[in-house]
Amino acid sequence: MVQSKAERAIADFFARNGIECHYERPIPPDARFKCDFYLPRDDVYVEYWGKPDEPEYHRRMEEKKAAYRMAGLRLVEVYPEDERELESRLWRDLRKYGVKATESGPARPSFLEWLRGLVRRLFGR
């Protein structure tokens, strides 16, 4: 479950290429922010900045970028203008950090694991 069509396209890209990712994980050490995607195998964060022209969104975006910089985290940034060439844009920036597709693809959770995850996300259990 993601918040926009662009985030869905990014999540689908990771799934197609067997790249494990977590959605909306807290950014260490500043837990007041959550990343869009975290790639644990490569310790890379991916942010989709969907409304950079809106003043309040831009202010929060800059605060979040500062949190990434201060923590020394590896960040890939995607903007609306990147959507036309999303796959090549993602590959270009992900390869800088050594991210590669896996041949086996992602492990698919069982229905029960999926349902448990959904309950945890919805009810915090």
N, C-alpha and C positions, 0 to 999 in steps of 0.2 A: 504494500500500500504506500503510494507516494503522493506528492502534493500537486504535481503538474504533468502535462504531456511530455515535457522535456525530461523531467526526472524519470518518467516511465521509459523513455527512449534510452537514457543512460543505464538504468537498471537492466533493461533488455540487452544492451550491449555487453554488460558484465556477464549476464547469464549465458549468452551465445558463445562467449569466449572463455567460459569456465573460470572466470575471475571471481573469487569469493569476495563478497562485500557485505558490509553492515550499513543499515540505514539509520540516520539520526542518532548516532552515537555521540555522547558528550565529548567535547574537545578537552583533552587534558592540558594543563591542570585547571583550566577555567570552565567548570561544569555549567556555567550559565549559558554557554553556547553549545549547540549540537551541529555536527557536520551533516552534510547531505549524504555522503557515502564515505566509508572507511574501508580500505583494502588491507586486511590484517597481514596477509602473506608478505606484502611489500611495504607495509607501514606508510601508506599514502592516503591522503584525504582528497576528496573531490567535492567541489562546491559548484552548484549551478546558481549563478547570480541572475535571477529572472527579471528583476525590475530595477536595474541600476540607475535609471533616470528619475525615479521617485525619491524625493528628498529624504523622507524618513527611512525608507528602505536603504538608500545609499549611506546614510549615517550609520545604521546598524551593520551594514556590509563592511564599512571601514573599521568599525570596532572589532568585528569578527576576524577580519584580515590581520589586524594588529595582534589579536590573541594567537593566531597561527604563527606570526613572525616571532613573537616573544617566546613562544614555546619551542621554536625551532623545528616546526613540523613541516613535512613535505606536502605541498598543496598543488593540486591541479584545478585551475579555474576555467569554468565554461560560462559563456554569455549567450544571450539570445541570437546574436549574429553568427554564432558557431553552429547553430542547429542545422543549417543546410549541409554542412560537411562534418557532421557530428563524429562519425566513426574515425575519419582521418585525423580530425582535431584531437580526439581522445588518444588515439594511438601515438600521435606525435609527442604529446606531453607525457603520457604514461611511460613511454620507452625511455625517457630521460631518467626515470627512476628504476629502470630495469623490469617493469611490469611486462609479463608475457602471458599469452593465452595458454591454457592447459589443454592437452589433448583429450583427457578423460572427461572434461566438462565438470560442472559443479555437481556435488552430491545432492540428490533430491531428497528432501525430508519425507518421511512417511506421512500419511494423512494425520495420524495421531500427533506426531511432532509438529506438523503445521498448525493443527488446531490448538495445541498447547501454546505455541508461540503467539497465535492470534489472541487467545484469552489473556496471556501476559501483557500484550500490547494494549488491549482494550481495558483491562481491569487492574493492571499492575500486580498480578499475582504470579 
